[in-house]
Amino acid sequence: MAYTVQSRDGNNVSDAPPSDTGRPLRAPPVHGESADFPRRVVIAVLITLGLLTLAAVVWFGIYVLLEAFAGVLLGVFLSAFAESLQKRTGISYGWSLALVVLALCVLAVALTWFLAARLSSQVGEIMAKLPESLQQVQQYLSEYPWGQFLLDQAPPQSAGTKDWGTIFRTGTGVLASVTGVLEAIVVVLVVGIFGAAEPDVYKAGISHLVPPPQRRRVNEAVDAITFNLRWWLVGQAALMVIIGFTSALGLWLIGVPFALTLGLLAGILEIIPYLGAWLSAVPAALIALMISPWHALMVGVLYLAVHILEGYVLLPLVQRRSVELPPALTLTTQVLLGRLLGLLGLFVAAPLTVTAVVLVKMLYVEDALGDQTVNVPGEPGNEEKISNSPGGALADAKHEL
C-alpha cells in the first residue's frame, strides 16, 4: 500500500510507502537508462579513438594526401581543356580527354628534345658558378662591420674531407629523394588522369558521405570549388608563360648569361604566388653579380618590375573569373605550409587557400550566418546575388561595358 507524505501546506511530496525508519522510499532506478549509459560511454570512446586514428593517418600520410591533391589539380586542369575541346568539336568527352593528354605529352617531349641539351649545359654551368658568386658576396660583406656580423651568424661550413660513411649516407639520401620524386609523379599522374576520366564517380562518392538533405548543397560546393580551381589553374598557366618569357627576355637584354634557364625557373616558380618571383630572383642576381654590381642591381629592378606587373596588371586580368584571394592570407598559408611540409606545401598552398575560401564563404558565411551578399564565382544563382547586393548594379554596368 502506498502512502502520501504531505508537507505543512498540503502539497504532496512523495507517494512512496514509508520505510521502517518512517522515511519515504526512493523510486527504483529505471533499468533502461542505467543499461543505456555504458553503451553511450562505449560509443563515445570508439568515436574518440576513430578521430584520433584519422588524425594520425592524416598527419603521417600528409605528403601522400598533398600529392593526391596535386593530382586533383591536374585532373581539374585536364578536364577544363577536354570539356572545351568537346564543346568546339562535338566529339565525346573521353576522346577529348585522350587528345588533350596526347597533345600535352607530345608538347612535353618536343620541349624536352628542343631544350634538353641547352638547359643541361646551362644548369651545369650555373651550379658551378654559384659557389664563386657566393664567395664574392662573402668578400663584399666582410668589408663592412654589419656584413661581418651577418657572416658570423651563418652556420660554420664543414670540412671538405669525406669518409666512406658520409658518401654512403649522401648517396642514400639522393636515392631516397629521387624515389620520392618518382613516387610523387606517379601519384599525381594516376590521380589526375583517372580523376579527369570519371569525375562524376568521385563527386558521387563525396555526396554519399553526407546526409541526403545536405547532398545538393555539397554538390554545389564541389562544383564551385572545381570552377574556381579550374580558372585559377588556367590563370596560373598563363602567368607562368608570360612571366617566364618576360624574365628571359629582360635578362637577355641586360646581358646576363643563362637567360633561358633563369627565365624557365622564373616561370616554374610562378606557380607559387608572390613568393615565386622573389625566389627566382636569387640565382639570377647571384649570376649577374659575377659580371658587376650594376648588373645585379639591374636584375633586381627587372624582377621588381615583373612582380609589380604580375600583382597589379596580370593577376587581376587572368584570374578575374576565380575567387579573390587576400594576399595576406595567401602569404600566411604559404609560409605556414612551407615551414611544416617543405617545397610541396609551398606548391599547393595557394590552391588549398582557394578551396578553403570557397568552403568558408558557402558553408559558413552563407549557410550558417545567413549572409547571401558574398560573391562566390561558380555558385548557382551567383549573378542574382551580385545584382541584389549593395553595388551590384554598378558591377553589372561595368560587366556590360
Secondary structure, DSSP 8 states (H G I E B T S, - for coil): ----EE-TTS-EEE-S-B-TTSSB------HHHHHHHHHHHHHHHHHHHHHHHHHHHHHHTHHHHHHHHHHHHHHHHHHHHHHHHHHHH---HHHHHHHHHHHHHHHHHHHHHHHHHHHHHHHHHHHHHHHHHHHHHHHHHHTSHHHHHHHHHS-----S---HHHHHHHHHHHHHHHHHHHHHHHHHHHHHHHHHH-HHHHHHHHHTTS-GGGHHHHHHHHHHHHHHHHHHHHHHHHHHHHHHHHHHHHHHHHT-SSHHHHHHHHHHHTTSTTHHHHHHHHHHHHHHHTT-HHHHHHHHHHHHHHHHHIIIIIHHHHTTTS----HHHHHHHHHHHHHHHTHHHHHHHHHHHHHHHHHIIIIIIITTS-------TT-TTHHHHHHHSTTHHHHHHHHH-
